[in-house]
């Protein structure tokens, strides 16, 4: 027996040693061949095809310098873990570039050469709560071009690959594409104007992001011609757009220029004087292309905004159906831009209608749910129960953003409209030699693309980003994919599509569709009960008024038995309806609580249970083997 026990021990020890040797050898071979498998949904640990395409185009090595205060006790633990992930990502850049991406790491200790190098590269130290300085940033250089990411923060980790790849593309591009910005809002900032009592404003974050990649030029609202070197024209809220400017946009599109326009029937962040109110006040501005839309077969109701209970923001008394929070189900997953946006926040937007003109094809990029309708502007900002009264879903998905493709025809077949002039001015102009007019284009020579979005508020800083102060540094964190959408559209139409594939990580979201559908069904039932109660109240009031017509004088103030019966019936119906409403809310809470419970059970208990069962199975198999040997 002692001999058999010794053999069993030797066999067991030998098996363990052999298994350990196999694991070490496998690990060595995997490391030698750099083999790796990314099993995460969306391959979040794998470089995007756009990054690899940009790296493959590099004609010379690009240097990426990572400045990180290693070994410092002042660096928070969370930042140390994040810095390790940054190093892992940079290692992927080195491997994917075939040696064209050179990674250099520096530890900028106080009063060191590395700290001086960080200052020259535009990397500034961040202050901790204890007043000490540490560094976490990187610089990218290619030949004589240089770009810096002064602060790397965990809050912006989902945009990390995009930021690095954009910096590489920025330094590797010799000439930036020219993008024109036309807007009635101070998108590019506004200087101090004492005459108009206007305070200076900073440029929007959208403008700052555009300037990183493009040569941005301002186009005045009264312009009569779009410069030929402008490749993409971004129009945001064209309020009070002159016909001459609209003609300039028409000719710009016909000669091949790309147009991205954000129009709005209710621009909440553009408050204009209310001329219909004798006591003053302000109202939201409106904007659209009247002549262009008519020529393209597109229309937008300027007196209504979209309300959607499926994509509404908030809940309960703070429910706001006109503040839409769109997820991937509301976005076109077949389009290269919207499939990777993630989420959108659309405040008080409109909806497109109509059939595109002959020769044009329409692609819907974003849409509402079928549980939506158009509501009057007067209730656009109402929340809670008042915003849902009389809500009747249209049963159709309404377009919020569209793209028109094809050959465009001019919206001004009779030519450019002549400005108004007095009779004496006309006679003086006839005596002068007529200026050589630029030939008008009637139709685009080649197919072109125009993107239209029925909201402009979504691009403001209030709706799109959150500005944080991180250790004395101004850090911009996206709240949603609004800027993502605008930047991706401009990048796509400007010809550089490699960066677009990186943006999916900026808004990597998995919405709880099951709970959302449950809430939608409960909400529809809730609204139905409220409508029944309102209808019953209206009928009771009508009956009371009919009974009251037959009475006069002092008798009109005394309720008749018939009126008392009607009022009592209404009270009973109201009590039953309130009971039903409570039951609907109670059932919704029970269903969501049960779903949350079983989700926790599966996530927390299933994996340990499977591991335990696997361990028990292996133990039983091992025991049977030992018994068979004995």
Buried (B, 14 or more C-beta within 10 A) or exposed (E): EEEEEEEBEEEEEEEEEEEEEEEEEEEEEEEEEEEEEEEEEEEEBBBBEBBBBBBEEBEEEBBBBBBBBBEBEBBEEEBBEBBEEBEEBBEBBBEBBEEBBBBBBBBBBEEEEBBEBBBEBEBBBBBBEEEBBBBBBBBBBBEEBBBBBBBBBBBBBBBBBBBBBBBBBBBBBEEBBBBBBBBBBBBBEBEEEEEEEEEEBEBBBBBBBBBBBBBBBEBEBEBBEBEEEBBBBBBBBBBEBBBBBBBBBBBBBBBBBBBBBBBBBBBBBBEBEEEEEEEEEEBBBBBBBEBBBEBBBBBBBBEBBBBBBBBBBBEEEEBBBBBBBBBBEBBBEEBEBBBBBBBBBBBBBBBBEBEBBEBBEBBBBBBBBEBBBBBEBEBBBBBBEEBBEEBEBBEEBBBBBBBBBBBBBBBBEEEBEEEEEEEEEEEEEEEEEEEEEEEBBEEBEEEBBBBBBBBBBBBBBEBBBEEEEBBEBEBBBBBBBBBBBBBBBBBBBBEBBBBBBBBBBBBEEEEBEEBBEBBBBBBBBBBEBBBBBEEBEEBBEEBBEEBBEEBEEEEEEEBBEEBEEBBEBBEEBBEBBEEBBEEBBEEBEEBBEEBEEEEEEEEEEEEEEEEEEEEEEEEEEEEEEBEEEE
